[in-house]
Amino acid sequence: MATRYWIVSLPVQTSPTALWSRLQESISKNSFDTPLYRFNIPNLRVGTLDSLLALSDDLLKSNTFIEGCSHKIRRQIEDFEKASGILASSLTVDGVPVDSYLTKFVWDEAKYPTMSPLKEIVDGIHVQVAKIDDDLKVRIAEYNNVRSQLNAINRKQTGSLAVRDLSSLVKPEDIVSSEHLVTLIAVVPKYSQKDWLSCYETLTAYVVPRSSKNLHEDNEYALYTVTLFNRDADNFRIKARERGFQIRDFEYNSETQESRKQELEKLMQDQESLKSSLLQWCYTSYGEVFTSWMHFCAVRLFAESILRYGLPPSFLSVVLSPSLKSEKKVRTILEGLYGSSNSAFWKTEDEGSMGGLGGEADAHPYVSFTINLI
């Protein structure tokens, strides 16, 4: 599938059919690998010259916004498909591949009545796409919020013993908790384990001998229990810290453990549900935005052609997809078919100030702008 297209209009000297035949013949003879299609634009309501000039000032800005929204949704789809290991799908508009929708474009009269003023059509398209863009931001924020909560929990589960959640490492049988005795959890640097084992019983006076047990180790630390009298716990914490051992605050509670487990499961389900729903929404919304974008391009081409060639509307609009190596040839063909004595002016004008009604950067004697599907 081609991803880069030119939408072009050429002024008609005799008849659209004759000009189309000449263009087909020239492309076939000089750049046979360039796909060429008619881009059918209906007779839209012209309005006044002032209204067209005012509209042209907003066309490029609106196009940038609509195109940006289209690409944003496409990237979101690609990211989700890649993360899920789904084979990248061919995006469609009402079941039609997007490139086919462009090359076989048909104006939707029911959605965009041709008798409506051009500004009304453009504003309607902008409002519709802006609503989808806002909706996308809300949905992505909702999904990212759940993902952030999950990531925070996962960091606690996978970080070092100095910071991670200990609930999955400490079992009920590891803890002694009574009226007089308490079990503390010590985080000991791996290189200090011998030091811990040789001194923990004497750090304070009321430590239960041989009560320390190794529960877990990671790359940096080892996790040990130690049992002592309740009244000595605060003093033991101080003495342990002085020797470089960290006593983690931990209280085993079966209800809390179950609650955390349920919270994690719910967040995982919510993430998958939001992801699936967002992906389906993106598929649908991409089609809606792309449809709006193509109708916007039709209005833009029509308005710029009137401003360029004058009234009554008499021009041929086409879609081409030349390869990079063929671009120069195709430009030469289009300039030749333009057939205006002003062509030399367009080629030599340094500032290009007249070439871009609607803000187009590259000046050509005919109306032309580029659409990047990706």
C-alpha positions in Angstrom: 0.0 0.0 0.0 1.3 3.4 -0.9 1.4 5.8 2.0 2.2 9.1 0.3 -0.2 10.8 -2.2 -0.5 14.0 -4.1 -3.9 15.6 -4.5 -3.7 17.8 -7.5 -6.0 20.0 -9.6 -5.4 21.2 -13.2 -7.4 24.0 -15.0 -9.5 22.6 -17.8 -8.8 24.3 -21.2 -11.3 22.3 -23.3 -12.9 19.4 -21.5 -12.2 17.4 -18.3 -12.3 14.1 -20.3 -9.7 15.3 -22.8 -7.4 16.6 -20.1 -7.8 13.3 -18.1 -6.9 11.3 -21.3 -3.8 13.5 -21.9 -2.7 13.1 -18.3 -3.2 9.3 -18.4 -1.2 9.1 -21.6 1.7 11.2 -20.3 1.9 9.3 -17.0 1.8 6.0 -18.8 4.5 7.0 -21.3 6.9 8.8 -18.9 6.2 7.5 -15.4 4.3 4.2 -15.8 4.9 3.2 -12.2 2.9 6.1 -10.9 -0.7 5.2 -9.8 -3.2 7.8 -11.0 -6.9 8.2 -10.0 -9.7 10.7 -10.5 -10.6 12.5 -7.3 -14.2 13.3 -7.7 -15.3 16.5 -6.1 -19.0 17.7 -6.4 -20.0 21.2 -7.3 -19.7 22.9 -3.9 -21.2 26.2 -2.9 -18.6 28.9 -3.8 -19.8 31.8 -1.8 -18.0 35.2 -2.0 -14.4 35.8 -2.8 -13.9 37.3 0.7 -15.3 34.2 2.3 -13.0 32.0 0.2 -9.9 34.1 1.1 -10.9 34.1 4.8 -11.4 30.3 4.6 -8.0 29.7 2.9 -6.2 31.3 5.9 -7.6 28.5 8.2 -7.3 25.6 5.8 -3.7 24.6 6.5 -4.1 24.9 10.2 -7.2 22.8 10.2 -5.5 20.2 7.9 -2.6 20.0 10.3 -4.9 19.3 13.2 -7.0 16.7 11.4 -4.0 14.9 9.9 -2.4 14.9 13.4 -5.4 13.4 15.0 -5.5 10.7 12.3 -1.8 9.8 12.9 -2.3 9.9 16.6 -5.0 7.2 16.5 -3.1 5.1 14.0 0.0 5.2 16.3 -2.1 4.1 19.2 -3.5 1.2 17.2 0.0 0.2 16.1 1.3 0.4 19.7 -1.5 -1.8 21.1 -1.2 -4.3 18.3 2.6 -4.5 18.8 2.3 -4.8 22.6 -0.3 -7.6 22.3 1.5 -9.5 19.6 -1.4 -9.0 17.2 -0.6 -9.1 13.5 -0.8 -5.5 12.3 -4.2 -5.1 10.6 -5.0 -3.1 7.5 -7.0 -0.1 8.6 -10.4 0.4 6.9 -13.1 2.9 6.5 -16.5 1.1 6.5 -14.7 -2.0 5.5 -12.7 -0.4 2.7 -8.9 0.0 3.0 -7.9 3.6 3.6 -5.9 3.8 0.4 -8.9 2.6 -1.6 -11.2 5.0 0.1 -8.9 7.9 -1.0 -8.3 6.7 -4.5 -12.1 5.9 -5.0 -13.3 8.9 -3.0 -17.1 9.6 -3.1 -18.5 12.6 -1.5 -21.1 11.9 1.3 -23.9 14.2 0.4 -26.0 13.0 3.4 -23.3 13.9 5.9 -22.0 17.0 4.1 -24.7 18.7 2.0 -23.1 20.3 -1.0 -25.3 23.4 -0.7 -23.9 24.2 2.8 -21.4 27.0 2.9 -17.8 25.8 2.7 -16.9 27.3 6.1 -19.9 25.5 7.6 -18.6 22.2 6.2 -15.0 22.9 7.4 -16.1 24.0 10.8 -18.4 20.9 11.2 -15.5 18.6 10.3 -13.2 20.4 12.7 -15.7 20.2 15.6 -16.3 16.4 14.9 -12.6 15.6 14.8 -11.9 17.8 17.9 -14.5 15.8 19.8 -12.8 12.6 18.8 -9.4 14.0 19.8 -10.7 15.0 23.2 -12.4 11.6 23.7 -9.1 9.9 22.8 -7.2 12.0 25.4 -9.8 11.0 28.1 -9.6 7.3 27.2 -5.8 7.2 27.0 -5.6 9.0 30.4 -8.0 6.5 31.9 -6.0 3.6 30.5 -2.7 5.1 31.6 -4.0 5.7 35.1 -4.7 2.0 35.6 -1.5 1.0 33.9 0.4 3.4 36.3 -1.2 1.8 39.3 -0.3 -1.6 38.0 3.3 -0.5 37.3 3.6 0.9 40.8 2.4 -2.4 42.3 4.8 -4.4 40.1 7.7 -2.1 41.1 6.9 -2.9 44.7 6.8 -6.6 43.9 10.0 -6.6 41.9 12.2 -3.9 43.5 15.0 -4.5 46.0 14.2 -5.9 49.4 14.8 -2.5 50.9 11.6 -1.1 49.1 9.5 -3.9 47.7 6.3 -5.3 49.2 7.1 -8.2 51.5 3.7 -9.7 51.7 4.5 -12.5 49.2 7.8 -13.3 50.9 6.7 -13.5 54.6 4.4 -16.4 55.5 2.2 -16.6 58.7 4.5 -19.3 60.1 7.5 -16.9 59.9 5.9 -14.5 62.4 5.6 -14.8 66.1 3.2 -12.3 67.6 2.0 -12.6 71.2 1.5 -10.5 74.3 5.2 -10.4 75.0 7.0 -11.5 71.8 7.3 -9.8 68.4 9.0 -10.8 65.1 10.8 -8.0 63.2 11.9 -8.2 59.6 15.5 -7.2 58.9 17.0 -6.2 55.5 20.7 -7.1 55.6 23.2 -6.2 52.9 24.4 -9.5 51.4 28.0 -8.8 52.3 27.0 -8.2 55.9 25.2 -11.5 56.5 27.9 -13.0 58.7 28.0 -9.8 60.7 24.2 -10.0 61.2 24.3 -13.7 62.3 27.1 -13.1 64.7 25.7 -10.0 66.4 21.8 -9.9 66.2 21.5 -11.8 69.5 23.5 -9.3 71.4 22.3 -6.0 69.9 19.9 -5.7 72.8 19.2 -7.8 76.0 15.9 -9.4 75.1 16.5 -11.2 71.8 15.4 -14.8 71.4 18.5 -16.9 70.7 18.8 -18.5 67.2 15.5 -16.9 66.2 16.8 -15.4 63.0 15.8 -17.1 59.7 16.8 -16.3 56.2 13.5 -15.8 54.1 14.8 -14.5 50.8 17.7 -13.0 49.0 18.1 -10.7 45.9 21.1 -9.2 44.3 21.7 -6.7 47.0 20.1 -7.8 50.2 19.0 -10.8 52.4 15.7 -10.8 54.3 15.9 -12.1 57.9 13.5 -12.5 60.8 14.4 -11.9 64.4 12.2 -12.5 67.5 12.5 -10.5 70.7 10.5 -9.1 73.5 8.0 -6.5 72.6 9.3 -3.9 75.0 12.8 -4.1 73.4 11.6 -3.7 69.8 12.3 0.1 69.5 15.7 -0.2 71.0 16.6 -3.1 68.7 15.6 -1.0 65.6 18.0 1.8 66.7 20.9 -0.6 67.4 20.3 -2.4 64.1 20.3 0.8 62.1 23.6 1.8 63.8 25.1 -1.4 62.4 23.7 -0.8 58.9 20.7 -3.1 59.1 17.2 -1.9 58.1 14.2 -3.0 60.0 11.2 -3.0 57.7 7.7 -2.1 59.1 5.7 -5.2 58.5 2.5 -6.6 59.9 1.0 -9.8 58.6 -2.7 -9.5 58.0 -4.5 -12.2 56.1 -7.4 -9.9 55.2 -5.0 -7.2 53.9 -3.2 -9.8 51.9 -6.4 -11.0 50.3 -7.5 -7.4 49.6 -4.2 -6.6 47.9 -4.5 -9.8 45.8 -8.0 -8.8 44.7 -7.0 -5.3 44.0 -4.2 -6.5 41.7 -6.5 -8.9 39.9 -9.1 -6.2 39.4 -6.5 -3.8 38.1 -5.2 -6.4 35.6 -8.8 -7.1 34.4 -9.5 -3.3 34.2 -6.3 -2.8 32.1 -7.2 -5.6 29.7 -10.8 -4.4 29.4 -9.8 -0.7 28.9 -7.1 -1.8 26.4 -9.5 -3.9 24.4 -12.2 -1.2 24.4 -9.8 1.6 23.5 -8.4 -0.5 20.6 -11.9 -1.1 19.2 -12.7 2.6 19.7 -9.5 3.5 17.8 -10.4 1.2 14.9 -13.9 2.9 14.6 -12.7 6.5 15.3 -9.8 6.2 12.8 -12.3 5.5 10.1 -14.4 8.5 11.1 -11.4 10.9 11.2 -10.1 9.6 7.9 -13.5 10.1 6.3 -13.6 13.7 7.7 -10.1 14.3 6.5 -10.7 13.2 2.9 -13.8 15.5 2.8 -11.8 18.3 4.2 -9.2 17.7 1.5 -11.9 17.9 -1.2 -13.1 21.2 0.2 -9.5 22.5 0.4 -8.8 21.5 -3.2 -12.0 23.1 -4.4 -11.4 26.3 -2.5 -7.8 26.7 -3.6 -8.7 25.8 -7.2 -11.3 28.6 -7.3 -8.8 31.1 -5.9 -6.2 29.9 -8.3 -8.1 29.4 -11.5 -11.2 31.7 -11.0 -14.9 31.2 -11.8 -16.8 29.3 -13.0 -15.2 26.1 -11.4 -13.5 24.3 -14.3 -10.7 22.0 -13.2 -9.6 18.3 -13.1 -8.8 16.9 -9.7 -6.7 13.8 -9.4 -4.7 11.7 -6.9 -1.2 10.4 -7.7 1.3 8.4 -5.8 4.7 8.8 -7.5 7.8 7.1 -6.2 10.6 9.3 -5.0 12.6 8.8 -8.1 9.6 9.7 -10.3 8.5 12.8 -8.5 10.5 15.2 -10.7 9.1 13.6 -13.9 5.6 13.8 -12.7 6.0 17.5 -11.7 7.2 18.2 -15.2 4.2 16.4 -16.7 1.8 18.3 -14.5 3.4 21.7 -15.3 3.3 20.9 -19.1 -0.5 20.1 -18.8 -1.1 23.2 -16.8 -0.3 25.0 -20.1 -0.2 28.6 -18.7 2.1 31.4 -19.7 2.5 32.1 -16.0 4.3 28.8 -15.6 7.7 30.5 -15.9 6.7 32.9 -13.1 5.8 30.1 -10.8 9.2 28.3 -11.5 11.3 31.4 -10.8 9.4 33.0 -8.0 11.8 32.8 -5.0 9.4 33.7 -2.3 6.6 31.4 -3.5 4.1 33.7 -1.9 1.4 33.1 -4.5 2.0 29.3 -4.7 0.5 28.4 -1.4 -3.0 29.5 -1.0 -4.0 28.0 2.3 -0.3 28.0 3.4 1.2 25.4 1.0 5.0 25.5 1.4 6.0 24.4 -2.1 4.9 26.6 -5.0 3.5 25.0 -8.2 1.5 26.7 -11.0 -1.3 24.2 -10.3 -2.9 23.4 -6.9 -1.1 20.5 -5.2 -0.7 19.2 -1.7 0.6 16.0 -0.1 -1.2 13.5 2.0 0.8 11.1 4.2 -1.3 8.2 5.4 1.3 7.2 8.0 
